[in-house]
């Protein structure tokens, strides 16, 4: 028996070059190439992507078939190992048939659904992994994979087949990850077989270290996936329970804006107030009745004629489950809520019409429509008998909601004259959509992650607009899916894979998004409106914001000041478009509102110079 044959380990001199390692590293390279191809505009199309994956499966099948042939041709196997080798040969044949069969199935069924595609890929990995585990392996065995590698294949297959989030993005992202890891492992195994190794005595640390790392990786992967599945199951159960509340009654006649269709108690962890989930009538800019949903919060203490703080939320995505009133953790994005309730205010927060399951999605950043939804939430609060809401109204919005709060304030005196608008505040408002797009057209992550909301929903609010006039072919293919994929209810661990695959899709816009006159007019129509006379405005902005550049808030300050609107500003250095900005702003905004309710003088920053950051960085 040769040194190489004894227990599969070199015990004396370094092992020589093994030609059969090619059966590992060459198909491994093909699998890596398949993963790279998916991480590109080529992989955006599900049909083309499935072809790439099917070819990778055929490469895996070819690897197993060649290794099976070499096993049969190997005449140097000792008698006491012949049974194990015979079993390995049979299982390699089965592995080859599994991979080739699934590859052929994928090519024959290119139009399968996304859910079926995930099961298809997952079942293939499970089959390959089971064959590898059943075959067993020794160190440096040319024939079969290591037990750790085969176990990882089974785990990857289970994750793909049972993934709780089943969009084309998930199929692409997780298949890329699986292909790249598999291909890399095959190349490493092939290189270790084809390259001479040091003496065994120098590698005594290698096996325990490698096993330890593999066990840690396995434990982390299992723990991570268990968390994702548990969170998804919990959220699905909660959303299923809530569905009935948001269904608009059939045949119901529209009521005046603000009429409450139904309400139900709600509670949020850590909120010191009585909450109600509401369904109420609103209307769009054309006067067409719509149905919105939202929340109303009232203090724990008794009171009457309470001021209303009307909140306009920021971007949460378009899925019904993304609406704030359907989110169990939404209070974390409202750090001012307990402060407002402690001051005896009623808090009204609209989900916006069409969201939460009351329609086909909100009219995202259509300022007049969503501004009316916001005003009508205050009306709905006044129609709740236990709220004891008065007529004084404060409006506060963040990001998307920053624009909406300004639109609501601009309409309130004429649209809802029964309400007394006291003041308005906006944090990082998307005040000039056309200007933001002109300044820095969002491509890659910002474009793919945010702008699908704008293009899909503007096309609903303005039926003459065609999103495909703005988009690259790969963006057009995935635009609807991107608009609905992921929200605050989705565990970040699941969203992360989608966000990592987005840059591989290439550019989002096919050129200048303002080159189309119809789209440009629609964007310009929805810039922040002028304020009614005498209404003070609080404008806050993070100076490191790249999504809503600070220069546009600065331009809004100048416009309002020129028109005679009193403006209080807050510029936050080192802060971007994130929760840190809101946490820095919220306490000061609430106090600023309180001062206006009591007619206490507040700062007017009109005429003061902008922060040095603007001039030093060219903002």
N, C-alpha and C positions, 0 to 999 in steps of 0.2 A: 504494500500500500504506500503510495507516495505521500509526501508531506502535505500536499494540497488536499488530498483526499481524507486525511485523518481529521474527523470532526469539523471539516470545513475551515480549518484555521492553519495559517502558516506558523510553524513552531520553530523553524530555524532561520533560514535565509529569507530575504524579501521575496514576495510572490512576483512572478513574472507577468508580462502583459497577457490579458485574457481577451481574445477576440470576441467572445460571446457577449461581452459588455455592450457591444454595439446595439444589441437588441433592446437595451435599456435607453441609452442616451440619444440615439437617433430618433426613435418615436417620441422621446421626451421633448426634444427640440420642436418636433411638429406640434405637440400639444401646447407648448409655450407660444409658438407662432399663432395657434388658434386663439389663445387668450388675448394676445396682442391685437389680433384682427378684430376681436369683439370690442376691445377698448379703442374704438375709432368710429367715425361716421359709418363705416362699412357694417358695423354691428348694430346700428340703430334699427335697421329693418329686422323684424323678428324672423322673416323668412330667410334672408341672407344669413342671419345669425345662427339659425338652426342648421343651415348647410355647413357652416364653419364647425359647429359642435359635432355634427354627424361625422365629418371628416376626421376630427380628433378621435372620435370613438373608433373609427376604422383603423387609425394609427395604433391605438391601444390594442385592438384586436390583432393587428399584424404583429405587434411586439410579442403578445402571448403565443401566437401561432409559430413564430420563428423560434422562440424559446422552447416550445413543445417539440418542434422538429429536432432541435439540438439535443434535447433530453433523450429522445429516442435514439439518436445517433451516438450517444455517449456510451462507449464500451468499457469505461474505466471505473464503473460503479461497483464497489465491493458487494458481495452477496448479502451481507447483513443490512445493507442500505437499499437493496433492490426494491423491496416492498414500498418504502417511502418514496423512492424515485418514481415507481410505477403510479402511485397515487398522485404525485405531483404532475406527472405527464397527463393523466386524465383530467385533472383539474385545470391545467393550462389549456387543454383543448376546450373545456367548458368555458373558461374565461375568454378565449378567442371567439367562441360562438356567441357569447353574451354581448361582447363589445361590438362585433360585426353585425349581429342581429339588431341591436339598438341603433347602430349607425344607419343600417338600411331602413329601419322603421322610421327614423327621423327624416330621411330623404323622401320616403314614400308618403309622409304625412306632414308636409311643410306648413299646412294651414291649421295645424292643431292650435287649440286655445292656449293662453298663457299658463293657466293652471295645469293643463295636460303637459305642456312643455316642461314645467318644473318637475312633475312626476316622472316624465320620460328620462330626464337627465339624472334625477335622483335615483331612480330604480337601476339605471345602468351602473352608477358608482356602487350602489349596495351590492349588486351582483358581482362586480369585480372584487370588491373587498371581501365578500364572503368566500369566494374562491381562494383568495390569497390566505385568509385565515385558516381555511380548511386544509390547505396544502402544507402549512407550516413552513419554517425557514430556519436555516442556520446562518451564522455570520458569513457574509461575502458569498452566499449561495447565488450562483448565476441564474438558477431556474425561476425562483419565485421571489415575491416581494417580502420584505420584513413584516413581522406581525404588526409593528407600529404603523407602518405605511398602509397595510391592508385595513387596520382598524380605523385609521383616519379616513380612508375611502368610504367605509361604511357610515361613519359619522357625517361626512360631507353629503352623502346620499340621503341620509335621514333628514338632515337640515333642508336640503333642496326639496325633497318630496313633501315635507310637512310644513314648509315655511308659512307662517300666518299672514304674510303680506305678499300678495300674488299679482304684481304688476309686471309689465314688460321690463321695467327698470330693475326689478328684483331678479328676474330671470337673467338679464344681462350681467348685473353686478356679481351675483353669487356664482354664476357659471364662470365668469372671468377669474374670480378668486380661486375656484376649485381647479380650473385648468392650469393656472400659473403655478399653484402649489404642487399639483400632481406632476407637471412637466419638470419643475425644478428638482423634485425628489427623484424622478427617473434619471435625469441627467447626472445628478450627484452619484446615484448608485452605479450608473454606467461608467462614469469616470473612475470611481473607486475600483471597478473591476478591470478596466483597461489600462490603468496606470499602476506601475509598481508601487508597493506599499512598504513602509519601513518595517523593521523587525517587530515581531509581536511584543517583545518586551517593552518597546517604547510606546505601545498603544494600550497598556493595561488600564489607564484612566479613561479611555475613550468610551468603552461600553457602558460603565455605570453612569458616566456623565450624560451620554446620549439618551439612555433610558430615563434618567431623571428629567431631562428637558422634555422628552416626549410625554411623560406622565403629567408634568405641569401644564404643558400646552393642551393636552386632552382634558384635564380637569377644568382649565379656564374656559375652553370651548364649550364643554358640557354645561358649566355653570352659566355662561353667557346665554347660551341658547335656551336653557331652562327659564332664565329671567325674562327673555323676550317672549317666549310662549306663554308664560304665566301672566305677564302684563297684557299681552294681546287678548288672552282669554277673558281676563277680568274686564278689560275695556269693551270687548265685544258684548259681554253679558250686560254691562251697564248701558251701552248704546242701544241694544235690543230692547231693554226695559223702557228706555226713553222714547223710542220711535213713536209710540202711540200718541204721546203728548203733542208732537209736532205735525201730526197729520191734520191738514185743514179739513174741517167737516164738509162733507159733500152737500151741495145745494144751498150753502149758507149765503145769505144776502150781505153784501158789503155794508159795513157800518161807517160812521164818520171816523176820520183818522184819529187814532188813539183809543178806539173802542177795544176793550179787552175781550177776546174770544174765549179764552180760558186761562186759568192760573193754577199753580200748584206749589206747595211749600218746597223749598230746597235749602240745603245747608252745605257749607263749605268748611273744611278744616281751618280753624283759627280765625274765622270771621265772627266778630262780635255784633251780630245783628240778625234780624229776621229776614230771610230770603224768600222770594217768590219767583218762580219761572213763569213767564207770561207769553201768550200768543196774542197779537193785536193787529188791528188794521192800520195800514199805512197807504201811501200812494207814491207813484213815480212823478217825474217832472212834467209828464203830460196829463196828470190827474187821474191816471188809471189806478184803480184799487189794487193794492198788493197786501200780502200778509208777511209780517215780520215776527220775530221772537226776540226774547231778551230776558233780562233779570231786573228785579227791583229789590233793593235792600233798604230796610228801615231800622232805626236805632232800637236798642233794647228798652230804652226809657220811653215814657209817655211824652207826647208832644202834639202840637197842632200847627198848621200853617208852616210846615217845615220847608226850608229851601230845597230845591232839587239840584243835585249835581249830576249832570247828564254826561255820561262817558261814551266816547267813540273809540273803539278798540283798533289796534293795528292789524297787520296781515296775519291771518291764521290758516291760510289755504282755503280751498273751496269745498272740501268734503263736508257733508252734513254733520259728521261727528266732530268737525273742527270748530264749530260755533262755540263761542265762549260759554253760553248757558248750558252746554252739554259737556263741559270740561270740569272734572273734579278738582283740578289743580289750578284753575284760572286765577284764583286769588293771589297767587305768587306773582302774577303780572300786574297786579293792582296794589302796590305797596302802600298806597294812600287810603285804602278802603276803610280800615278801622279808624283812622284819624277823622275821616269825613263823618262816619257814623257816630263817633264819639262827640262830635260837635252838634249832633242833632239833625243832620241832613239826611234826606232821602237820596239814594243813589239809583239812577236808572241807566241801564246799559243795553243798547240794542245789539242784536246779532246781525242786523241789516236784513232787509226783505230778500226772500229767496234762499237764504242760508238755513242751516239746521234742519233741512228737509221740508221747508215750506214752499219751495219752488225749485227752479233749475239752477240755483246758485246766485250769490249776491252780484249786484252790478258794481263790481270792484272798481273803486276810484271814479265812479260816475258821481261827481260831487253833489249835484242837486238831488239825485235819487236817494243817496245814502244820508245826505243832510236831512232830508225829510224823515227818513226812518229814525234818525236820532231825535229830532224834535218830537216826533210822535211817540217815542218811548217816554218822554216826560209827560205827555198827555195821558198815556196809559197809566203811568204812576199815579196821576191825579185821579184816575178813575178807579183805583183800588181803594176801597173804603177804609181799610186798616192802615194805609200808608200815611194818611193825614198830610198829604203834600200840599204846599201852598203854590203861589204863582211865581216866586223868585226862582230864576233858573240860571245856573252856572253851566258852562259847557267846557269839557276837557277832552282832548284827543291826542293820540300818539301815533306818529308815522303816517300810515294810511289814515288813521283816525284823526291825525292832526289836520289834514286837509278837510276831512269830513266835519270836524268841529267848526272850522272856519266857514264852511258852506252852510252848516246849520245856523250859525250865528247870523250870517248874512240874510237868511230867509226868515228867521224867527219873528221879527217885528211885524211883518206883513202876513206871513203864513200862519202864525199862531199868536195873534194879538192878545189873547187872554193870558199869555205868559209874559212875565217881566224879565227880559234878558239883562243880567247884571254884568257879566264879564265872560270872556272866552280865553282859553289857554290852549296852546298847541306845542307839542314837543316833536322836534325833527319832522315837521310836516312835509309831505310830498306836494309842495305848493305849486310846482311848475313841472308837470310831467314832460311836456315838450322840451323845456329847457334842460332838464336832467338827461333826456335822451340825446339832445343835441350836444351837450357838454361831454358826455362819455357814454356812448351807446353800450349798454350792458351786453357783453358776450359771455361766453363760458359760464362760470358759476352764477354770477348775479343774474345774467340773462335767463339761463335755464331754470334757476330756482325761483325767480320772482315774476318775470315778465309773462310767463304763460297765463297767470291770473288776469293780467291786463288785456292780452290779445284775445283770449277766449271770451271774456265777459263783456268787453266793449263790442264784440261782434254780436252779442245778444241784445245789448242796449241800443246799438246802432246797426240794424240789420243790413245796411248797405256796405258795411265794412267787411273786407275779406282778409282774414289773418294771413293767408298764404301769400298775399302780396308783399308781406314784410319778411317772411321766414325762409331760411334755407330748407332744402328738401328734408334733411334729417330733423330739423326743428318741427316742420309741418307734420312729420310722421309721428312724433311723440308729444306734440303740444298739448293735446287734451289730457293725455296721461300725466304729464308733468303738472298740469294745473290741479289735478285731483290727488296726486300722490304725496301723502304724508301731511301731518299736522301735529299740533301739540299733543295729541293722543298717541302718536306713534313713538315707541321707544327710540331714543337717539341711536342705540346700537343697531336698529334696523335702518334708520334713515342714513346712517353713515355710509353704508355701502352704496346707496343711490347717489349721494353727493360725490363719492369718489369716482363714479363712472361718468358723471355729467361732463367733466372737462374733455373726455375722450370723444364726445359727440361733435366737437367743432363749434363753429360760430352759430349763434342763435339767429341773428338778423342777416338777411342777404345783402345788406348794404345800409344806407342811411335810412333809419326808420321813419324819418320825417319827409322823405322824398315823395311819398304818396300823399297828394293834397287832401284826400278825404280823411285819412288817419291824422294828419297834422292838424286839421281843423278840429277834430274830435278831442285830441289831446289839449289843444289850446283852449277849447271851450271849458275845460275842466281844471283850469288853474285856480288858485285861491282867489275868491271874490273879494271885493272891497267890503269894509266893515260899515255897518250902519253908524250914523253920526253918534258920537258920545260913548260908544261901546269900547271899553279898554281891552287890550289884548296882551297876553303874556306869551312870549315866544322864546323857546329854549332849544339849544342845539349842542350836540357834541362836536367839537372842532376836528376830530379825527374820523368823522362819519364819511364813508365812501359810497354808501348806498344813496343817501340824500346829502349831496355836498353842501357844506355850510354856506357857500356863497349864495344859494337860493333863499335860505332863511334871511341872510343879510339883505338881499334884494327886497324881500317881503317887508322887512323892517323899514327900509328906506321908502318903499311905496306907501305903507301905512302912515309913516310919520309925515310924509309930504301931503297926504290927504287929511291930516289933522287928527288921526287916530292915536290916542295915548298908548304907547307901547312900553312894556317892561321886558327887558331881555335877560337871558341867562346863557352865557357861553361856557361850556364845560371842556377845558383842555384835556387832552389825553383820553377822551371818551369817544367811542364810535357809535354805531347804530345798534345799540344793545341795551340790555336791562340796566347796565351801570348808569346810563344816561337817565333813565326813568327814576332810578333810586336817588340820583342826585337832585332831580328836579321836583319830585313829588312833594316833599315837605314844604318847600318854598311856595309851590303853586297853591297848596291847600291854605297856607297862611295868607297868601295874596287874595284868594277868594274870600276868606273870612274878613279881611280888611275891607273889601269892597261891600260886603253885606252890612258892615257897620259904618260905612262911609269914612273909614280911616284912610288918610292919604297914602298913596303907594308911589314908588319911583316911576318917573317917566324918563326913559332913556333916549328919547328922540333928541337929536342934536349932539349926542355923545359919540366919540370916535369908536370905530369897531376895534375888536381885540387886535393886538399886534400880530397875532398868528395870521390874520387875513393878508396883511401886507407882506409878511416875511415868507409866506409859502405860496403867495400868488393866488390865494382864494379870491 
